[in-house]
């Protein structure tokens, strides 16, 4: 005992041994594991009473049997998946073997019947071998997680297969030479795109990482809008095969489509492309946040950084404001306001450095009074700078949206094209190009002040969209001016103008989001589309997959849900008998989520004994909190340890 507790004290806290290969990236896998975690917790955490009632023993026995039977069904589904997918055969086989072994061990350890521990015939049970139970639980959770993560690879494979089909058809579409052939292949392309949109939409909803979710949403929006453009641009090219502007227009659509398909696959397979680094340029908002936290750290530790590094951090921040001050569209007053706020931030930082160096030479243990004053002033001046930059970016965006509301160059381009007036088309194209440059630059400024990574990604998406669609509108207008009586050329120009207007609407919404974040109303871009409760999402998705494709993955989720209900019925009986079990409730799903993550990390680490002690402590806390705050019951079946 002494040796093991010494080992426990010296061991790291579990994270270092967490098997990173089993990182859970999707909500559905996480939600599927939560009930299993709570049931296993119940078995490990039963209260050590000197006297066990017969009903408790029967309940423990039943829970053990239920876990074991459900694991058997779960493994059978896992093995069926392995049989259908050769590339997963070995890994899945191993994970299933381990899960079955753990399930059997749990069945044996809970085989307590009505035999009281004192009268037992020397059998090893959960009462005499708590460590064995912890080991079996750890093995079961890690192997079940492995099976789910492997099954998830099949979802990824489906998306890649779907993308490959789309790419092949896209190549065909690009090369067709007759209308008849085009119509035939385009309808096939449409069906394949619908399938791809379904698969990637489900994936997007399931991702836990908000950044990836936002990038996925942006790429899928491009695909959706490009499908319509592809139709009219291709038809225009077929109708006017010798027209250079029509060919340029079409080429740009195909190129954008391929880029978006590539981006979706990068997110799904987590490939690190060369583009990954340029995805998020350093925003001023983040620079200010980091600078303020460095300044505030000095309160705790005078030696947390050097005065030189604080100076260079501020200078890097000031340098980023050049995107605002160098812009031809920034007014003289705004430029002066930004420059003077930068100067003020420099002065306040110099004051702080002065007080800080003095405190260091006096060997002060903590921030002196003059340092405290300087810290407050420095934080205030960079906050004022942030507010000014926000005002400039949002103000400019609002003004631009007002101007664009009138859609003058678009209307003029359509009219000039329909009249076959190439000179007028050239003139209004210059106006549109100028507007496009203003919009692109404004999106870049908004990116600096957007405040959350999903919103930054959305700003970049808007910037790219204006950048690409501007020239496409111009090439479509040139084509119409060359063939003013062409219905299809007219329709094609309409489609690109609509895409531009649609992006302006999105930008207005984005602006509202950025303002809301700035005023502290909302956390992220995704608050706008309310997520269904993730448990409902999981059920709906499993049922849909089962109906459509009879995939085994759905059955996996289903088996684990059956396991939950089996065990829950046993636990309810048990709860009625043992009043010291914390009541189940839905009021704190987030607590459960963090608990699950903590639990999984511990379970998958090597510290079996440490896990046991952590769980005891945690259960005691949960129990005490439940007593103190009877309104806040935690959603686990933890038993008082």
Secondary structure, DSSP 8 states (H G I E B T S, - for coil): -HHHHHHHHHS--SGGGS-GGG---BHHHHHHHHHHHHHHHHHHT----SS--HHHHHHHHHHHHHHHHHHHHHHHHHHHHHHH-GGGHHHHHHHHHHHHHHHHHHHHHT--TT--GGG--S---TTT-HHHHHHHHHHHHHHHHHHHHHHHHHHHHHHHHHHHHHHHHHHHHHH--SHHHHHHHHHHHHHHHHHHHHHHHHHHHHB--HHHHHHHHHHHHHHHHHHHHHHHHHHHHHHTTT-HHHHHHHHHHHHHHHHHHHHHHHHHHT---GGGTTSS---HHHHHHHHHHHHHHTTT-TTSS-HHHHHHHHHHHHHHTHHHHT-TTS-HHHHHHHHHHHHHHHHHHHHHHHHHHHHHHTT-SS--HHHHHHHHHHHHHHHHHHHHHHHHHHHHHHHHHHHHHT-HHHHHHHHHHHTT-HHHHHHHHHHHHHHHHHHHHHHHHHHHH--SHHHHHHHHHHHHHHHHHHHHHHHHHHHHHHTTT-HHHHHHHHHHHHHHHHHHHHHHHHHHHHHHHHTTS-S-GGGSS----HHHHHHHHHHHHHHHH--HHHHHHHHHHHHHHHHHHHHHHHHHH-TTB----STTHHHHHHHHHHHHHHHTSS-HHHHHHHHHHHHHHHHHHHHHTTT---SS--B--
